[in-house]
């Protein structure tokens, strides 16, 4: 059951990133770009979660997952601040 949930979370975040970035290509609203980059980072975080919990359970990838999530959210925060000016 965990494999299904982790896989669906990864696919959902990839779909969100794809939709945000394709919308950015059409409309050129830069907040869509920053949101798309955030979701790419969250997708990588989900892939690391799958690798951590299912593929390599003996290896602890928690620090990498947290760093990836931090970078993703900092990209979104930067975009929110930068676009407010």
Secondary structure, 3 states (H helix, E strand, C coil): CHHHHHHHHHHHHHHHHHHHHHHHHHHCCHHHHHHHHHHHHHHHHHHHHHHHHHHCCCCCCHHHHHHHHHHHHHHHHHHHHHHHC
